[in-house]
Amino acid sequence: MTAHRAAARRLGGAPMSGRDATMDGLAVVPPERTDALAAARGSALHMFGADAYEQEVIEGRAAGRPWFLLNAPEAIQHVLVNAPENYRRTAASIRILRPITGRGLLLTEGEEWRWQRRTTAPALAPRSLRLLVPHMARAAQATRDALAAEADAGPVDLLAAMQALALDIAARSMFSLATGGFGPQLRAELGRFGPRLAQPTMLDMLLPIEVPAPRDLARWWFRRRFVRLMDAVVAERATTPPPEVPRDLFDLLVAARDPETGGRFTPVQLRDQITTLIVAGHETTALALFWSLYLLAITPDAQARVAEEATGVDLGPEQAGAALPRLAYAAAVVNEALRLFPPAFTLVRQARVDDVAGAIAIPRRSVVMIAPWVLHRHKRLWEAPDAFRPERFLPDAPTPPRYAYLPFGAGPRVCVGAQFALMEATLALAVLVRAFRVVLADSRPVLPAPVITTQPDHAPPFRLTRR
């Protein structure tokens, strides 16, 4: 596969309109490297060639195995919706995710996964989410107040602030507690994991999962520390007497029963579900908020529209649930940020059996990729795919093409917390933009860097001024 280098840069010159702010620096540019595996080691985003953004399927071979990048809607539907049992996660993805999520929803398969999904889903159903909105609002207000004090001292690190906010929302929603002492420790552990252990090596990809790879020992030590931390957090929360009415996700998950068998989570299963929801959920929300604020910082017209929409709307804990339907433009900004910077930039599966996806023959053991990073910029699926246009996601806008927008996956394994993430990001964005004008404080390019998720390559400074 021809490797192309993708780059993102902040556009200079006159302010761009909120309707047509072109992120042309995100487009693919002429090839610089030709070895797909070498490109993957540098950055997973660099391995997609220009033809990937125009064709329905790209094929190749790596390490002796065929691989496919699927953009055809019928092929994507087959892999994710119609026949997901024909595909499994790759060894590399399991090695990277298992130390963090254990045997939670992300990695379990078959009947165990179906049991966990049935048992967990009611806790994140729309009726249950209404219980969690006040927690979201309190965390957003606390971050707003902290940023107001920090802004007086100069530029602020909104990446760190959004990571702290998303973790605070997760902790309050899960445990009815602010992050307190465990929040910084959790961020520190994840920070230590990401730079090295989250990057797949060639042996991570080639060795069967039953055969330890060189980095697996370090991942195992990380897992021991991480489990001790989460066990301590869960044990502290479990000392609170059970309420008559659920207060948070912890209460809902403790009370959860499989509607078919009546089974409940064991303590280990409960910890792994909590860890999965906190870690995966807060990382997705933090990045959605960061990229939304970054895009609004370079599109002042769109930022002003978010602020205007939020003005006069009660975003306090008691009324935030009723306010969410009135934040249509803020929600559209979040969705457009998820399109341009999808947290899961690539979904990778390995075929268990010979299969046919759409009209594409997929041999057994082939690697199949569905890349939201590519799909969300595909020239046959989107008008002006590299432009920031929140209007695409307003309620009266045409629905995006089927299987062209997959920030949370699709099919039976679609992210169970997707609605939670969209609600908290929309509410937090409205609270912050109503309070502050947000501008970038320097002109250094901000590049997307894939480290499990689509993160910025550095934390740019922002200036906040009170409205």
PyMOL commands that set and color helices and strands:
alter all, ss='L'
color gray80, all
select helices_A, chain A and resi 24-26+36-42+44-47+50-53+73-82+84-86+91-101+110-124+126-151+158-175+182-197+202-206+216-238+249-255+267-297+300-310+320-326+328-340+372-375+390-393+411-413+418-435
alter helices_A, ss='H'
color red, helices_A
select strands_A, chain A and resi 3-6+21-22+28-33+57-62+65-70+87-89+156-157+347-351+355-357+360-362+367-370+387-388+436-440+448-450+454-456+461-466
alter strands_A, ss='S'
color yellow, strands_A
deselect
rebuild
show_as cartoon
